[in-house]
């Protein structure tokens, strides 16, 4: 009998909690659901813990869970309002956007600061239909972890189709050097060898592989690379 009573109590709690969660989610706003910056992410975790404990343990007083949920929602809403009114506080409670590519070159220092690898950025670029780093004027990792990409003017808007032009496919770049290390398996797939690559680099006055942060090879044997040099000084400021 006690088992059935506890089960009924759990069912009633689920039925009452879900509408309350929906109402509080709408109250907190679209931002807390869609972007999930650091503070909002923590709010979701605490929300889930409170609701999960309430549903799983019939011994917990249900009214206390409701009070906790409403308090969390009000606190989240208050923090968001404070962040909107005071940018300094807002900066403390979220990540800043970070430029990771500028004028076709990786910004190694910025990438290390946010702990993003070359592979991470390349994958995110492909998600934006960008297969050539040199086509990127600026790429920014936003506060929510997504990548925003601005292509160079010549690569924007107008397409070959607009002019009735045909261009052969498979024109994308393959990384052949990552952080000074030659990717021999990819070179082999491209039907090239290390000697060929070093010759191409020598033509660009590059003799030390350790100075290369990223180097790729396109289907027309064109090299694109970013060196381990001091950060560019003309990078535009990106702020909230």
C-alpha angles and dihedrals in degrees: 000000000000090000091056092048092051091046091051089048091053091049091050091048092052091049092051098038098052096058089045091052090049092050093047091046090054089046093052090050142233093290095066091053101040109036102028101197117187099280094044090047089056090048090055091050093051090044091054093047093051094047093043093052091048094051096042098047116050089187091070112097105251095212091059090057091050091050091048092050094049091047091051091049093049091047091050091049091048092050091050091052091049090050091052092051098040116041093188091060089044091057091054093053100048144032122268120236111260128208110227101169127033125177092347096309130109116239099222096186093054092046092053090048092060093033096241118148127213089255091055093053094043091052091050091048091053087052086060091048091252113137099163120063089202088064090065119094092179135351122191131192102217128216091265092053097255122129122239115198131196113189125211111271094253090059098049133098103334114085135190088254090064089063097036091247125151122217127185117248130234091062100143135116127257119207109239099168125036118183093338096313121115114230097223095180092057091045089053091050088053088052091243133119137212093261091056091049093049090051091053090048092048088057086059090050092252114136103155117067091197089070091063118090096177133002128174136182124216125209091263090057093254115150122221118184146167119210129215094252136137113293117271114263098207096065111135116242116256117199142153 
